[in-house]
């Protein structure tokens, strides 16, 4: 199994970014996923979020002001679970890293 989390982001203004994270894997592996449960930093409203949209590769879209570790639990259709984690990296347009 080759599952990993990928991300993208866009700096908006005033130390604020819009970002997303999703499961990157071969199509046949994505087809075997029931849903992904993401756990964000505890300062987020509803820090635990469940995404079941296979068409978007289980993409979670959000926004915030800093970098942090995202934890994910991939729940497969056969009931197995795969834990993943990803450090959300954000930077300003000049390349300087966002606060953590």
C-alpha positions in Angstrom: 0.0 0.0 0.0 1.4 3.4 -1.0 -0.7 6.0 0.8 0.5 9.4 1.8 -0.9 12.9 2.4 -0.2 15.7 0.0 -1.1 19.4 0.4 -1.4 22.7 -1.3 -2.0 26.3 0.0 -2.5 29.9 -1.0 -1.5 32.9 1.0 -4.4 35.2 1.2 -3.3 38.2 3.4 -2.7 39.3 7.0 -1.0 36.0 8.0 -3.9 33.9 6.7 -3.7 30.9 4.3 -6.3 28.7 2.6 -5.0 25.2 2.4 -6.0 21.6 1.6 -4.7 18.1 2.2 -5.6 14.9 0.5 -4.6 11.2 0.1 -2.1 10.6 -2.6 -2.2 7.0 -3.8 -2.8 4.8 -6.9 -6.4 4.9 -8.1 -7.0 1.2 -7.2 -5.9 2.0 -3.6 -8.1 5.1 -3.4 -11.0 2.9 -4.5 -10.6 0.8 -1.4 -11.0 3.7 1.1 -14.3 4.3 2.8 -13.4 7.6 4.5 -10.5 9.6 6.0 -10.7 11.0 9.5 -8.4 14.1 9.9 -7.3 15.4 13.3 -6.2 19.1 13.1 -4.6 21.3 15.8 -6.9 21.5 18.8 -7.4 25.3 18.3 -9.6 24.5 15.2 -13.3 24.5 15.6 -14.2 20.8 15.1 -10.6 19.6 15.0 -11.7 16.1 14.0 -13.2 15.9 10.5 -14.4 13.0 8.4 -14.2 13.2 4.6 -15.7 10.5 2.4 -15.5 12.1 -1.1 -13.5 9.7 -3.2 -13.7 12.1 -6.3 -11.5 14.6 -4.5 -9.1 12.0 -3.1 -10.7 12.7 0.3 -9.6 16.3 0.2 -10.0 18.4 3.4 -10.1 22.2 2.7 -9.6 24.7 5.5 -7.8 27.9 6.4 -5.6 29.2 9.2 -2.6 31.2 10.3 0.2 28.6 10.9 1.9 25.3 10.4 1.1 22.2 12.4 1.0 18.4 12.3 -2.1 16.8 10.7 -3.0 13.3 11.7 -5.2 11.1 9.5 -6.9 7.7 9.9 -7.6 6.1 6.6 -10.5 3.7 7.0 -10.7 1.0 4.3 -13.8 -0.6 3.0 -12.6 -3.9 4.6 -12.5 -2.3 8.0 -8.7 -2.0 8.2 -7.2 1.4 9.2 -4.0 3.1 8.1 -2.6 6.0 10.2 -0.9 8.8 8.3 0.6 12.1 9.4 1.7 15.2 7.5 3.3 18.5 8.7 1.3 21.3 7.0 3.9 23.6 5.5 2.9 27.1 4.7 5.0 30.0 3.5 4.7 33.7 2.6 5.0 34.8 -1.1 8.7 35.7 -0.4 9.4 32.1 0.7 9.6 32.8 4.5 8.0 30.0 6.5 4.7 30.7 8.3 4.6 30.5 12.1 4.2 27.2 13.9 
